[in-house]
Amino acid sequence: MTNTAPSFPEIVRTKIVATLGPASRGEAVLHGLVEAGVDVFRLNMAHGSMGEHEESLERIRRVSNDLGRPVGVLADLAGPKIRLGELPGGSMECLEGAILRFVRGTESRHPEELTTTYASLVDELAVGDSVMLADGTISLVVEERHSDWARCKVVQGGVVRSRQGVNLPGVKLSVAAMSPADWQHAEWAAAQGIDFVSLSFVRSAVEVKLLKELLRTRGSVARVVAKIEKREAIENLDSIVDAADAVMVARGDLGVETDVASIPMVQKRIIRACQRYQKPVIVATQMLDSMQHARRPTRAETTDVANAILDGADACMLSGETAIGEHPRLVVEMMRRIAKETERQYLADRWRYLDGRFAAQRGAAGIPVQEFLPAPEFLVEGLHPITQAVVDAASRIAAELDAKLVVVASKTGVTAIARSKRRGAVPTVGLSDSAATLRQMALYWGVTPLATIPSGDTLDLLEHVSQWGLRAGRLQRGDRILLVAGSGFGTGGHNMALVHEV
C-alpha cells in the first residue's frame, strides 16, 4: 500500500429504500426517484388495494428496464398490528386522569369506550399493564379488568383518532404472526416475483421460518426481512437474525414497545447482530421526517442518517418522506448526499486502518485506527467456507494493489453479501445471469448489480466488466480489477481470485 490515501470513486455505497404512496406512485416520479438514487421501493401492504400495488410494481419494472438499472421491490406485510375501532366523531381527547374502558365489539357506544381490531384484547390485559395509543403519545394503565371490559386511567393525555395504532409494551399476545390478509399479500408477492417480503412485529424465529416456507412452497426466491419492533424480538434477537434473510430496525413501533431512550443502543445492537450473521440490515423510521414538508432536513436528522451508516447499516429507508411528502425526489437526493459525505470519511479512516495493519506486518510504522465493523462470526446460508476465505483474501489483495473494482460472479447473491459485509473500500460489482438476484443485490452495501453475459467464460466476463467500466467512467486503461469466481475444479464454492489489468 502507498502512504497516500487513494481517492475513492464518487459513488454511494449505502442503499436507499423508498416507500411508495400518493406522492410517488406516478411513473414520471418513479423515474426521477431511481435517477436520484433509490435502490429498492417499498410497497406498504397495510395501505392501498391489490390493484394499486400491482400497477406500482409494473411501473417500477418499466422504469428499471428503461434506465437499465436493477431496482428491488419490498412488499411490507402489515403483521398483527392492533388498531382502534371507530370513534364517535372520528377522534376524541384523552384527558390526563380520565377513565376509559376497552370493550368488546367494533364500535364505541359511549364517549369513554374504546374498541380495537383485536377481539381477545380484554382477555389478555392484566391490571398494571401499559397501553399506548397514537404512536406512544398517549399512555394508559389498566386499573381493573372484567370479563367484558378493561378499565384504564389516562396517565399521559392527547388526542386520538379512529384506526390509530395500539401498542402493549411488555404484554405477550397470542395473536397470530400473519393475518389472513398477510397470507393473501404474501401469496401475491410470490406470484408477482417480488424481491423482498418483510414481516412486521416479529416475535420469534418460528414466525420468520413460517413466512419463508410459505414463499418457497409457492416457487418464490424472495428474501424475508424480519422487522424488529417488539420487545420479544429483542429478547430473541440472535435466533431471529439467524432465521431471516435480512433485518429492518423499525424504530417507530420499537420506540413505543421499548424505552425510547434506549433506541440508539438497541439499533447498534441489532446492526452488530446482523454483522455477526452476515445479514443485510435496513434502518427505518423518521430518518428525514421533517422533509415531508421542509426542503432541508434538521441537523439532528442528517446526523441520524450518518450514524446509522457508521453503525453498519446496509440501507436507510424513507417512509412518509417519499410516500406522502411534498418533495420526494429532493429527500432522496439529500439522503444520497449525506451518505456520500459520510462514506468519504468512513473509507478514509478504514484505509488508514488497513494501511497501518499492512505496514505493521511489514515491520514498518503504521497508523491504525479502530476498525468500524468486526468480522462476521457465521456464514450466511448457502455460502461455502471456501468462498468466504477467497472473498476475504480478494478484499485484502484488492486493497494492497489499489484495484478499482472487485467483481463477484454469483448465481444467488450470497457471495455478494459476503463481500458487502466486509465493508471493503474498493467498489464491488455483482455479476449474475438471474434478474431476481440482480434486484436483490440492489440492497447490498457497496454492490453494483450487473447482468452477466451468456457464455460465462472467465476472460469474457472480465472483458464484459472492463467495457462496462470504461463506458460508465468507473475504469480507465491500466486499472486493475479483481474477479472472484469458481474455476470448476475442487470441492465447490468460489475458489478463484484473478487479478486483471484493463
C-alpha positions in Angstrom: 0.0 0.0 0.0 1.1 3.6 -0.6 1.4 6.1 2.1 -1.1 8.5 0.5 -4.8 7.6 0.8 -6.4 6.7 -2.5 -9.2 8.9 -4.0 -12.3 6.8 -3.7 -14.8 6.9 -6.6 -17.7 9.3 -6.1 -20.3 6.5 -5.8 -22.7 5.9 -2.9 -22.4 2.5 -1.3 -25.2 2.8 1.3 -28.5 1.8 -0.4 -31.8 3.8 -0.3 -35.2 2.2 0.3 -38.1 4.5 -0.6 -41.8 3.9 0.3 -44.3 4.4 -2.4 -47.5 6.3 -1.8 -49.7 9.0 -3.4 -46.7 11.4 -3.7 -44.5 8.9 -5.6 -46.7 6.4 -7.5 -46.6 8.2 -10.8 -44.3 6.8 -13.4 -42.5 10.1 -14.0 -41.9 10.5 -10.3 -40.6 6.9 -10.1 -38.2 7.6 -12.9 -36.9 10.6 -11.1 -36.5 8.8 -7.8 -34.4 6.0 -9.4 -32.3 8.6 -11.1 -31.9 10.3 -7.7 -30.6 7.1 -6.1 -33.4 4.8 -4.9 -32.3 1.2 -5.0 -35.4 -0.6 -3.5 -39.0 0.5 -3.4 -41.3 -0.5 -0.5 -44.9 -1.3 -1.1 -46.7 -0.9 2.2 -49.4 -3.6 2.1 -51.2 -2.0 5.1 -52.4 0.7 2.7 -53.8 0.6 -0.8 -55.5 -2.0 -2.9 -54.0 -5.0 -4.6 -54.7 -3.4 -7.9 -52.8 -0.3 -6.9 -49.8 -2.4 -5.7 -49.8 -4.4 -8.9 -49.9 -1.2 -11.0 -47.0 0.3 -8.9 -45.0 -2.9 -9.4 -45.5 -2.8 -13.2 -44.3 0.9 -13.3 -41.2 0.1 -11.2 -40.3 -2.7 -13.6 -40.8 -0.5 -16.6 -38.7 2.3 -15.1 -36.0 -0.2 -14.1 -35.8 -1.5 -17.7 -35.9 1.9 -19.2 -32.9 3.1 -17.1 -31.1 -0.3 -17.4 -30.7 -0.4 -13.6 -31.9 -3.3 -11.4 -34.3 -2.0 -8.8 -35.6 -4.2 -5.9 -39.2 -4.2 -4.6 -40.1 -4.9 -1.0 -43.6 -6.0 0.0 -44.1 -5.0 3.6 -46.8 -7.1 5.3 -48.8 -5.4 7.9 -48.5 -8.1 10.5 -50.5 -8.3 13.8 -50.9 -4.5 14.2 -53.7 -3.7 16.7 -55.7 -0.6 15.8 -58.6 1.3 17.5 -62.1 0.9 16.1 -64.2 3.8 15.0 -64.7 6.6 17.5 -67.7 8.8 17.7 -66.9 11.8 15.6 -63.7 10.2 14.4 -61.5 11.5 17.3 -61.5 12.1 21.0 -59.4 13.9 23.6 -57.9 11.8 26.3 -57.5 14.0 29.3 -54.9 13.1 31.9 -56.6 11.3 34.9 -59.6 10.4 32.8 -61.1 6.9 32.9 -61.6 4.9 29.7 -62.7 1.4 29.1 -61.7 -1.1 26.4 -64.8 -3.1 25.4 -65.6 -5.9 23.0 -67.1 -5.2 19.6 -66.2 -2.9 16.7 -67.9 0.4 17.6 -67.9 2.6 20.7 -71.3 3.2 22.1 -70.2 5.7 24.7 -67.6 8.5 24.6 -65.5 6.8 27.3 -65.4 3.4 25.5 -62.7 2.2 23.1 -62.8 -0.8 20.8 -59.9 -2.5 18.9 -59.4 -4.8 15.9 -58.0 -7.5 18.3 -61.0 -9.4 19.7 -59.0 -11.0 22.5 -57.6 -7.8 23.9 -59.8 -7.7 27.0 -58.9 -11.3 27.8 -55.1 -10.7 27.6 -54.8 -7.4 29.5 -54.0 -7.5 33.2 -54.0 -4.9 36.0 -50.9 -2.8 35.8 -50.3 -3.3 32.0 -49.5 -0.2 30.0 -51.4 0.7 26.9 -50.0 3.2 24.4 -52.1 5.0 21.7 -51.2 7.3 18.8 -47.6 6.2 18.4 -46.9 6.3 22.1 -48.0 9.9 22.6 -50.9 8.8 24.8 -50.4 6.4 27.7 -52.9 4.4 29.8 -52.6 2.0 32.6 -55.0 -0.9 33.3 -56.7 -0.5 36.7 -59.4 -3.1 36.6 -60.4 -6.0 34.3 -63.8 -7.6 33.9 -65.0 -10.3 31.6 -66.3 -7.8 29.1 -64.1 -4.7 29.7 -60.9 -3.4 31.0 -60.8 -0.1 32.8 -57.8 2.2 32.2 -56.6 5.5 33.6 -55.0 8.1 31.3 -51.5 8.9 32.6 -50.4 10.9 29.6 -53.1 12.7 27.6 -53.6 13.7 24.0 -56.0 13.5 21.0 -56.6 10.0 19.5 -58.2 9.3 16.1 -60.1 6.3 14.8 -58.0 3.4 13.5 -54.8 4.6 15.1 -52.4 2.0 16.5 -52.5 0.4 19.9 -49.2 -0.8 21.5 -49.0 -3.0 24.5 -45.4 -2.9 25.7 -44.5 -6.0 27.7 -47.8 -7.8 27.1 -47.3 -11.2 25.4 -50.2 -11.6 23.0 -51.5 -14.8 21.4 -52.3 -13.0 18.1 -51.1 -14.9 15.0 -48.0 -13.7 13.3 -49.8 -13.4 10.0 -53.4 -12.4 9.4 -55.5 -13.8 6.5 -54.7 -10.6 4.7 -51.0 -11.1 5.3 -51.2 -14.6 3.8 -53.0 -13.2 0.8 -50.4 -10.5 0.3 -47.5 -13.0 0.7 -49.0 -15.3 -1.9 -49.5 -12.3 -4.2 -45.9 -11.3 -3.7 -44.7 -14.8 -4.5 -46.8 -14.9 -7.7 -45.5 -11.4 -8.8 -41.8 -12.2 -8.3 -41.4 -9.6 -5.5 -37.8 -9.5 -4.4 -38.2 -9.0 -0.6 -41.1 -9.7 1.8 -41.0 -8.2 5.2 -42.9 -9.4 8.3 -44.0 -6.8 10.9 -44.0 -7.3 14.6 -41.8 -10.4 14.6 -41.6 -12.1 18.0 -39.7 -15.3 17.2 -37.7 -17.1 14.6 -40.6 -19.6 14.1 -42.6 -16.7 12.5 -39.8 -15.9 10.1 -39.4 -19.5 9.1 -43.2 -19.8 8.5 -43.1 -17.0 6.0 -40.1 -18.4 4.3 -41.8 -21.8 3.9 -44.9 -20.1 2.5 -42.9 -18.3 -0.1 -40.7 -21.3 -1.0 -43.7 -23.7 -1.5 -45.1 -21.1 -4.0 -41.9 -21.0 -6.0 -40.7 -17.6 -4.7 -37.0 -16.8 -4.2 -37.9 -13.6 -2.3 -35.7 -12.7 0.7 -37.6 -12.5 4.0 -36.9 -9.3 6.0 -37.6 -9.5 9.8 -38.8 -6.2 11.2 -37.5 -5.7 14.8 -40.1 -3.6 16.6 -41.3 -5.8 19.6 -39.7 -6.3 23.0 -39.9 -10.1 22.4 -37.8 -9.6 19.2 -35.0 -8.0 21.1 -35.1 -10.9 23.6 -34.9 -13.4 20.7 -32.7 -11.3 18.5 -30.0 -13.8 17.6 -32.3 -16.6 16.6 -34.5 -14.1 14.5 -31.4 -12.7 12.7 -30.2 -16.2 12.1 -33.5 -17.2 10.5 -34.1 -14.1 8.4 -32.5 -13.2 5.1 -32.4 -9.5 6.1 -33.4 -7.3 9.0 -35.1 -4.0 9.4 -34.7 -1.8 12.5 -38.3 -0.5 12.6 -37.8 2.3 15.1 -41.4 3.6 15.0 -43.2 0.9 17.0 -39.9 -0.2 18.6 -39.7 3.2 20.2 -43.2 2.6 21.7 -42.7 -1.0 22.7 -39.4 -0.2 24.5 -38.0 2.8 26.3 -37.4 5.4 23.6 -34.2 6.5 25.4 -32.7 3.0 24.7 -33.4 3.1 20.9 -29.9 4.3 19.8 -28.1 1.5 21.7 -30.8 -1.1 20.6 -30.1 0.0 17.0 -26.4 -0.6 17.4 -27.1 -4.0 19.0 -29.3 -5.1 16.1 -26.8 -4.0 13.5 -23.9 -5.8 15.3 -26.0 -9.0 15.3 -26.6 -8.6 11.6 -22.9 -8.2 11.0 -22.2 -11.3 13.0 -24.6 -13.4 10.9 -23.8 -11.6 7.6 -27.4 -10.3 7.1 -28.2 -7.0 5.3 -29.8 -4.5 7.7 -32.1 -1.6 7.0 -32.6 1.3 9.4 -36.0 2.9 9.1 -38.5 5.5 10.5 -38.2 9.3 10.6 -34.8 9.5 9.1 -35.5 12.7 7.3 -39.1 13.2 8.6 -39.1 17.0 8.6 -38.6 16.8 4.8 -42.2 15.7 4.4 -42.8 19.4 4.2 -39.4 21.2 4.5 -36.9 21.4 1.7 -34.0 20.8 4.2 -33.6 18.3 7.0 -32.8 19.2 10.6 -29.2 18.8 11.7 -30.3 16.0 14.1 -31.7 14.1 11.1 -28.6 14.4 9.0 -26.6 13.2 12.0 -29.0 10.3 12.5 -28.5 9.1 8.9 -24.8 9.4 9.1 -24.6 7.5 12.4 -26.8 4.7 11.0 -24.2 4.3 8.2 -21.3 4.4 10.6 -23.1 1.8 12.8 -23.0 -0.5 9.7 -26.5 -0.1 8.1 -26.6 -1.5 4.6 -29.6 0.7 3.7 -31.6 3.6 5.1 -35.3 3.8 4.5 -37.6 6.7 3.7 -41.3 6.3 4.7 -43.7 9.2 4.7 -41.0 11.4 3.2 -41.5 9.8 -0.2 -45.0 8.2 0.3 -46.9 11.4 1.1 -44.2 14.1 1.3 -44.1 17.3 -0.8 -40.5 16.8 -2.1 -39.9 13.0 -2.7 -37.0 13.4 -5.2 -35.4 16.2 -3.1 -35.4 14.0 0.0 -33.7 11.1 -1.9 -31.1 13.4 -3.2 -30.5 14.7 0.3 -30.1 11.2 1.8 -27.7 10.3 -1.0 -25.6 13.5 -0.3 -25.4 12.6 3.4 -24.4 9.0 2.6 -21.7 10.2 0.2 -20.1 12.6 2.7 -20.3 10.1 5.5 -18.7 7.3 3.4 -15.9 9.6 2.2 -14.6 9.9 5.8 -15.5 6.4 6.7 -13.5 5.0 3.8 -10.6 7.3 4.5 -10.5 6.1 8.1 -10.8 2.5 7.0 -7.9 2.9 4.6 -5.8 4.3 7.4 -6.6 1.2 9.4 -5.7 -1.2 6.6 -2.6 0.7 5.7 -1.4 0.6 9.3 -2.1 -3.1 9.6 -0.2 -4.0 6.4 2.6 -1.7 7.3 2.9 -3.3 10.8 3.1 -6.7 9.2 5.9 -5.5 7.0 7.7 -4.2 10.1 7.2 -0.5 9.4 5.4 2.1 11.4 1.6 2.2 10.8 -1.2 4.5 11.8 -4.0 2.1 12.6 -7.4 3.3 13.7 -10.2 1.3 15.2 -11.9 -1.0 12.6 -15.6 0.0 12.2 -17.1 -3.4 11.8 -16.0 -6.7 13.3 -15.5 -9.8 11.2 -18.7 -12.0 10.7 -18.9 -15.0 13.0 -21.3 -17.1 11.0 -21.6 -18.0 7.3 -24.7 -16.7 5.6 -26.9 -19.5 4.4 -25.7 -21.0 1.2 -22.2 -19.7 1.4 -19.3 -22.2 1.1 -16.4 -21.8 3.6 -14.0 -21.7 0.7 -15.9 -18.8 -0.9 -15.7 -16.9 2.4 -12.0 -17.4 2.5 -11.5 -16.4 -1.1 -13.7 -13.3 -0.7 -11.7 -12.2 2.4 -8.4 -12.8 0.6 -9.6 -11.0 -2.5 -10.6 -8.0 -0.4 -7.1 -7.7 1.0 -5.4 -8.2 -2.4 -7.7 -5.5 -3.9 -6.7 -3.1 -1.2 -3.0 -3.8 -1.5 -3.0 -3.5 -5.3 -5.2 -0.3 -5.2 -7.6 -2.2 -7.5 -10.6 -0.2 -8.9 -13.2 -2.9 -8.7 -13.8 -6.3 -7.1 -16.1 -8.4 -9.3 -18.1 -11.1 -7.8 -19.9 -13.6 -10.0 -22.9 -15.1 -8.1 -25.9 -17.2 -9.0 -27.8 -16.5 -5.8 -26.1 -13.4 -4.5 -24.7 -14.8 -1.3 -21.1 -14.3 -2.4 -22.0 -10.6 -2.9 -23.4 -10.5 0.6 -20.1 -11.9 2.0 -18.2 -9.2 0.1 -20.6 -6.5 1.1 -20.5 -7.3 4.9 -16.7 -6.9 4.9 -17.1 -3.2 4.0 -14.3 -3.1 1.5 -13.3 0.3 0.3 -12.8 -1.0 -3.3 -16.2 -0.9 -5.0 -17.9 -4.2 -5.8 -19.7 -5.3 -9.0 -22.1 -8.2 -8.5 -22.4 -10.3 -11.7 -25.4 -12.6 -12.2 -27.5 -14.1 -15.0 -30.5 -14.0 -12.7 -32.7 -10.9 -12.9 -34.1 -11.7 -9.4 -30.6 -11.9 -7.9 -29.6 -8.6 -9.5 -32.6 -6.9 -8.0 -31.8 -8.4 -4.6 -28.2 -7.2 -4.9 -29.6 -3.7 -5.1 -30.0 -3.8 -1.3 -26.4 -4.9 -0.5 -24.0 -2.2 0.7 -21.4 -1.3 -1.9 -22.6 -3.7 -4.6 -23.4 -2.6 -8.1 -25.6 -5.2 -9.8 -24.5 -6.0 -13.4 -26.1 -8.6 -15.7 -23.5 -11.1 -17.0 -23.1 -12.4 -20.5 -24.4 -15.8 -21.6 -21.0 -17.5 -22.1 -19.8 -17.2 -18.5 -16.2 -17.7 -19.7 -13.7 -16.0 -17.3 -12.0 -13.9 -19.9 -15.3 -12.9 -21.5 -16.6 -11.9 -18.1 -13.5 -9.7 -17.5 -13.8 -8.1 -20.9 -17.6 -7.5 -20.3 -16.9 -5.8 -16.9 -14.0 -3.8 -18.4 -16.1 -2.4 -21.3 -18.9 -1.6 -18.9 -16.5 0.2 -16.5 -14.9 2.2 -19.3 -18.3 3.3 -20.6 -19.6 4.2 -17.1 -16.4 6.1 -16.3 -15.6 3.7 -13.4 -12.4 2.4 -15.1 -9.5 3.6 -17.2 -6.9 1.8 -19.2 -4.3 0.3 -17.0 -6.7 -0.1 -14.0 -6.7 -3.3 -12.1 -9.8 -5.3 -11.3 -10.1 -8.5 -9.2 -12.5 -11.3 -10.1 -13.9 -13.7 -7.5 -15.4 -16.8 -9.3 -15.3 -20.6 -9.5 -12.8 -22.4 -11.6 -14.9 -25.6 -11.9 -12.3 -27.6 -10.1 -12.0 -28.6 -6.4 -14.6 -29.0 -3.7 -17.1 -26.3 -4.7 -17.6 -22.6 -3.9 -15.8 -19.7 -5.4 -12.3 -20.9 -5.3 -10.5 -18.4 -7.5 -9.4 -14.8 -7.2 -8.0 -13.4 -10.5 -6.3 -10.0 -11.0 -6.9 -8.4 -14.4 -5.5 -5.2 -15.9 -7.8 -3.3 -18.1 
